[in-house]
Amino acid sequence: MTASSSIQLRLSAEEERRLRYLIQQLKSDDLDILSETVERLIQLAPRSVPLLLETLASVDEELRKNAAWVLGFIHEPGSLGPLLKSMLHDPSNEVRLSAAWALRHFSKPVLAKALLGSHPLPTHPDEINQAMAHEQWRVRWFASLLAAMPPHPALLPALLQLALHDEQVVVRCSAILSLLGYTQTTVAEELCTLLGDINDHVKIEAATVLSLKGYQQAVPALVRQLQAFNENVRIAMLTALGALGGSEVIPHLLNALEDTHELVRINAAMALFEVVQKAAYEPNLSVILMRRLEEDPNPYVVRNIVRILGLVGDEQTVKQIVAMLKAEKRPEVIVNLVQALGSLGGPHALKPLVRLLRHEQWEVRFQVVKSLAALNDQRAYSPLLHTLQDTSMLVKEQAVYALGVLKDKRAIAHLEKLRLQHPYGNIQKAISNALDRLLMV
């Protein structure tokens, strides 16, 4: 029975249409949509599995890669065979590596049966070492998984050999992932050398493992790879630098904010946010970031720069953000700017926030109310009181919370009245919590 005919038996036409639409969203450039799509497909398992398996045969490489990735999170038994086929035979290394990662989520006895047939599962270090020297790369790949479960010093030399020199990139990357459990200094040093490997996939995997190991000595080698031609390599290095780097990497991350590739800039901003939270920074950082904020058209870059400004900005930054808000039309950007005002505070933040309580988008109004609560300015009492009549229940709930934060007893009568209008649901809980705060004043 084909995947398609099986789907017809299991899914209604409407279910199939919706699932096919979701799967197409796996190609979205919108990171929020992509994240939501992956989460939704996982939630819809096992009903989503047949169409995800069908997608493994798509002509679209990105769809095949991301479908394999999602199937790894689900690891439904029936997907093992198709994933194994993708790992062994797909023409794209991207897809094969994604399928190999997905297969790591299956039990080792089940994988052994699929890969080794009637041969028993290797368990002794000598048996695993022999498997890592096997002529078939699929066996070497499987042995590299076994070498991590659990790590064993006797397996390290052969595992390093696979990571450094195996002719099959899927095996090399798997071996690198398995090195994560080995604590010997030699392992981290060898991973640092792999950052300069000719194969970009190897570089990316090595950066990931060094980051997870917390090996800060890798920072200089990671910085050197920020000049790599492949944007995916640059992204991997930025992610690792965000986890490992201190103030010394900030200039390099700022340079990466000038990258022509949007995903590189997004990851540079995310890495910079991580570093700024734990490291010292130059006083003029907010000036540099404001310039990037005004120039960059990507909302995800803007979002992360705004998060950083909420940590490093000053009164002048607030004035500049207020000026930007007057001209900005994109709701997703306005939300981020509003969040920064709530973080930075100051005498200039209140008036523009109150003005935005009339914005047509409820998401903007919601963030405005959150920021007003963060300001904890008594002058916000009257505007927040009016927001109890907002058409959005979420905005109304947030206003209830904000009034509780302000601790102005005049709000008690208004909240009691609102409780009579909404005797059920989350807003009832929000009102009770706010009243508890106010009655304790």
ZIRA-V769494 format. One record per run of one state. SS is the DSSP state (hx for helix, st for strand, lp for the rest). FROM is the first residue (numbers start at 1). TO is the last residue. If there is no record, write none. Layout:
((SS/FROM/TO) (SS/FROM/TO))
This chain:
((lp/1/2) (hx/3/10) (lp/11/12) (hx/13/27) (lp/28/30) (hx/31/43) (lp/44/48) (hx/49/55) (lp/56/60) (hx/61/74) (lp/75/76) (hx/77/89) (lp/90/92) (hx/93/103) (lp/104/107) (hx/108/116) (lp/117/124) (hx/125/132) (lp/133/136) (hx/137/146) (lp/147/147) (st/148/148) (lp/149/150) (st/151/151) (lp/152/152) (hx/153/165) (lp/166/168) (hx/169/181) (lp/182/184) (hx/185/194) (lp/195/199) (hx/200/213) (lp/214/215) (hx/216/227) (lp/228/230) (hx/231/244) (lp/245/246) (hx/247/256) (lp/257/261) (hx/262/276) (lp/277/284) (hx/285/295) (lp/296/298) (hx/299/312) (lp/313/314) (hx/315/327) (lp/328/330) (hx/331/344) (lp/345/348) (hx/349/358) (lp/359/361) (hx/362/375) (lp/376/377) (hx/378/387) (lp/388/392) (hx/393/406) (lp/407/410) (hx/411/421) (lp/422/425) (hx/426/439) (lp/440/441))
